[in-house]
Amino acid sequence: MDNQLKKKIKERAQLDQFRSAYPHFPKGKIVASESPDFIIKPNRKRTIGIELIQLYWQEESISQQILLEQIENAIFRKEEKLKRYQKKVLENYWLLITADSLHTINFNLHNLLEKFDFDSSFDKVFLFGEVSEVIFELK
């Protein structure tokens, strides 16, 4: 199995996990795509593009500053590609940032993220902890 196929299978598993954890996830057909990674079609007229990006860190615990920088960097990297995604003329564009290590954080993440303003042209931006299935809507 090639790396691209493995990556797509992992992304689909992450999206399915997010979909089951996020109560406002739209019902509808999910189509694998590139730029963005997935397109959701709740009905004939509505379409939502979802782009995924994974955060990693090696340390036992991560500082608040480094985590915020990683989130901002992930948004910035995908923001550069948003114009390409918009050529598909979808109704909404979501960015899903996943991190399997959010459960190792030893500070109040909710309070930290609530105070921080993440600037993005995506319609919605989420931070999703895969292990704990915690969701933060950043925008």
DOROKE-475307 format. One line per field, with one value per residue (C-alpha): residue in three letters; x, y, z. Coordinates in pm, 1 decimal. Example, Ala and Ser with C-alpha at 12.3 -4.5 7.8 and 13.67 -1.06 7.14 Angstrom:
BEGIN
aa <- [ALA, SER]
c1 <- [1230.0, 1367.0]
c2 <- [-450.0, -106.0]
c3 <- [780.0, 714.0]
***
This chain:
BEGIN
aa <- [MET, ASP, ASN, GLN, LEU, LYS, LYS, LYS, ILE, LYS, GLU, ARG, ALA, GLN, LEU, ASP, GLN, PHE, ARG, SER, ALA, TYR, PRO, HIS, PHE, PRO, LYS, GLY, LYS, ILE, VAL, ALA, SER, GLU, SER, PRO, ASP, PHE, ILE, ILE, LYS, PRO, ASN, ARG, LYS, ARG, THR, ILE, GLY, ILE, GLU, LEU, ILE, GLN, LEU, TYR, TRP, GLN, GLU, GLU, SER, ILE, SER, GLN, GLN, ILE, LEU, LEU, GLU, GLN, ILE, GLU, ASN, ALA, ILE, PHE, ARG, LYS, GLU, GLU, LYS, LEU, LYS, ARG, TYR, GLN, LYS, LYS, VAL, LEU, GLU, ASN, TYR, TRP, LEU, LEU, ILE, THR, ALA, ASP, SER, LEU, HIS, THR, ILE, ASN, PHE, ASN, LEU, HIS, ASN, LEU, LEU, GLU, LYS, PHE, ASP, PHE, ASP, SER, SER, PHE, ASP, LYS, VAL, PHE, LEU, PHE, GLY, GLU, VAL, SER, GLU, VAL, ILE, PHE, GLU, LEU, LYS]
c1 <- [0.0, 153.1, 199.4, -64.5, -330.7, -225.5, -248.8, -596.9, -718.1, -584.2, -745.8, -1079.2, -1056.5, -982.8, -1276.1, -1509.7, -1398.4, -1453.5, -1793.2, -1908.4, -1777.9, -1909.2, -2287.4, -2331.0, -2151.0, -2375.2, -2533.2, -2460.3, -2229.8, -1854.2, -1639.3, -1260.6, -1092.2, -766.5, -758.9, -958.6, -920.8, -1294.8, -1618.0, -1943.0, -2263.6, -2554.9, -2783.0, -2759.4, -2705.1, -2482.5, -2119.4, -1856.6, -1487.1, -1285.2, -907.9, -717.6, -380.5, -212.8, -14.7, 270.4, 501.3, 766.5, 790.1, 608.5, 436.9, 411.6, 413.5, 118.0, 328.9, 456.3, 107.4, -36.6, 248.8, 187.6, -184.4, -115.4, 145.4, -96.5, -365.5, -115.6, 10.4, -341.8, -450.4, -201.1, -379.5, -733.8, -745.9, -680.3, -960.5, -1198.4, -1171.2, -1410.3, -1670.9, -1798.1, -2037.4, -1811.8, -1452.0, -1354.3, -1010.3, -975.7, -653.6, -605.5, -367.5, -341.6, -148.0, -394.7, -464.0, -102.5, -140.8, -100.2, -270.8, -628.8, -649.3, -1007.8, -920.0, -610.9, -791.8, -1090.2, -863.1, -680.6, -812.6, -717.0, -734.8, -842.3, -1038.9, -1176.6, -1542.5, -1473.9, -1152.3, -1148.0, -885.8, -967.4, -799.4, -819.2, -750.2, -979.8, -1223.4, -1230.9, -1324.9, -1238.9, -1398.3, -1130.6, -1334.9]
c2 <- [0.0, 332.3, 623.7, 842.6, 573.8, 516.2, 891.0, 909.7, 612.5, 776.3, 1110.4, 939.9, 766.0, 1101.9, 1264.7, 979.1, 1006.7, 1383.9, 1336.4, 1101.9, 1338.8, 1667.6, 1686.2, 1957.5, 1768.8, 1785.2, 1467.3, 1381.8, 1205.5, 1239.1, 1235.2, 1199.6, 1479.0, 1668.1, 2035.6, 2011.7, 1659.4, 1586.7, 1732.9, 1684.7, 1706.7, 1749.3, 1810.0, 1908.0, 2276.6, 2261.6, 2157.6, 2181.9, 2135.3, 1998.0, 2020.4, 1821.3, 1882.9, 1691.8, 1846.7, 1650.8, 1718.6, 1504.0, 1647.4, 1490.8, 1824.6, 2119.6, 2483.1, 2711.9, 2933.1, 2646.5, 2498.7, 2834.6, 2877.8, 2530.0, 2600.4, 2937.3, 2779.0, 2502.4, 2759.1, 2973.5, 2677.9, 2578.5, 2940.8, 2969.7, 2685.6, 2812.0, 3011.7, 2689.1, 2515.4, 2800.6, 2725.1, 2438.4, 2697.3, 2521.0, 2681.7, 2648.2, 2558.6, 2397.8, 2331.4, 2037.5, 2036.4, 1701.1, 1619.1, 1282.1, 1431.0, 1689.2, 1462.9, 1512.3, 1889.5, 2000.7, 2342.4, 2457.9, 2439.4, 2563.6, 2888.6, 2940.2, 2893.2, 3103.3, 3404.9, 3369.1, 3503.9, 3282.9, 3469.1, 3259.5, 3280.4, 2930.9, 2940.9, 2711.7, 2596.5, 2308.5, 2158.1, 1792.5, 1569.6, 1221.3, 1029.8, 1231.7, 1322.3, 1680.7, 1948.7, 2317.3, 2546.8, 2807.9, 3001.9]
c3 <- [0.0, -99.9, 141.6, -24.0, 21.1, 384.7, 448.6, 294.1, 503.0, 820.3, 731.3, 669.5, 1008.3, 1174.9, 996.9, 1094.4, 1457.4, 1452.2, 1287.2, 1564.3, 1837.6, 1691.7, 1735.5, 1468.8, 1193.9, 885.5, 760.4, 403.3, 165.4, 228.9, -81.8, -68.6, -258.8, -282.8, -202.0, 23.0, 163.0, 180.5, 51.5, 239.8, 43.1, 286.1, -14.4, -379.8, -309.8, 0.3, -3.0, 268.6, 204.2, 494.2, 509.1, 773.2, 933.7, 1216.8, 1504.9, 1662.8, 1953.8, 2113.3, 2463.2, 2758.7, 2806.6, 2573.1, 2678.2, 2614.4, 2387.3, 2172.6, 2135.7, 2026.3, 1779.6, 1636.5, 1593.5, 1428.7, 1202.6, 1097.6, 1016.4, 824.7, 617.2, 515.9, 469.7, 184.8, 4.1, 65.8, -258.7, -449.7, -256.9, -334.6, -706.7, -635.8, -524.7, -215.4, 29.8, 336.6, 410.6, 739.8, 880.0, 1117.4, 1320.4, 1490.8, 1774.0, 1944.3, 2238.3, 2371.1, 2669.5, 2785.5, 2827.1, 3187.5, 3167.8, 3114.3, 2736.7, 2722.3, 2903.1, 2690.0, 2359.0, 2466.1, 2523.1, 2192.0, 1861.0, 1567.2, 1238.2, 941.8, 618.3, 680.7, 783.8, 1080.0, 1243.8, 1492.5, 1720.0, 1785.2, 2041.5, 1897.8, 2219.3, 2445.6, 2164.8, 2289.6, 2036.4, 2047.0, 1790.6, 1725.9, 1474.2]
***
